[in-house]
Amino acid sequence: MNKRPKLIATDLDGTIVSHKGVISQRTIDVFTRAKDLGIHIFFVTGRPPRWMGEIRDAFGFGEAICCNGAMLYDLINDKVLEEWMISIEDQFELVRRMRIAMPEMSFAVESNDHYHREIAYIPKWDAGLDNVGVSMIEDAINRPALKVLGRCSNHEFTSDEMVAVAHRELQDLVTVTHSTSRDSLIEISALNISKGSTLAMMAGRLGLTADDCVSFGDNPNDFSMLEWASRSYAMSDGHPEAATFAKAVAEPCQADGVAKIIEELLDLPA
């Protein structure tokens, strides 16, 4: 581990994008230096492609793994390359199970080109995409989805509590995670699809192993890639369990924690 990494994978929000939506110049500069040294840059996020414009504008390079590993996305050319979807059948089944286990939960479904929600599901970010909603999400499930989102809009449960119930009910059917402890929201992907699984696949295609890679993240949807990479850093102000999956801890985003680590890594021999 005394060599420069060949691939850098980072989460966005709370990791290199501050909670105010800011990416520091120091962060942009060190990622640019890494790219110029021939290091592969992967932005690995829960975001869908429609939220990636600011990342494209800020950096102007890099590959993207979106929707918690469910999509490989050509960031620069705004093109979906590959998708790993939840089938229609599995969407119906997961909703059926969770309505029994947690009746307080409402649902939304998302793919690259569509987003639908239940009326009871109060969105925080995609309000303009579905201003009406449906009474039951089953009425909107008509194609494979990148994500099913579950929300307790009255905050009856935390995201961690919701994940615990969903893991118990859905572990044989889909992958469940969340990306914010400040909300009551879970994110559901196809079985065995995660940031870590897709990152490992992309590294393998490049002829790289976990030893060649470094990853950064702050929330449960990052745990899989923090665990996979031989060098990984949890943000010190992230989810309290993040450090148990990472190999080390970085300073918070607002202190340029990721940039500081990469600056040190780039000084290592190739």
Buried (B, 14 or more C-beta within 10 A) or exposed (E): EEEBBBBBBBBBBBBBBBEEEEBBEBBBEBBBEBBEEEBBBBBBBBBBBBBBEEBBEBBEEBBBBBBBBBBBBEBEEEEBEEBBBBBBEBBEBBBEBBBEBBEBBBBBBBBBEBBBBBEBBEBEEBEEBBEEBBEBBBEBBEEBBBBBBBBBBEEEBBBBBBBBBBEEBBEEBBBBBBBBBEBBBBBBBBBEBBBBBBBBBBBEEBEBBBEBBBBBBBBBBBBBBBBBBBBBBBBBBBBEEBBEBBBEBBBBBEBBBBBBBBBEBBEEEE
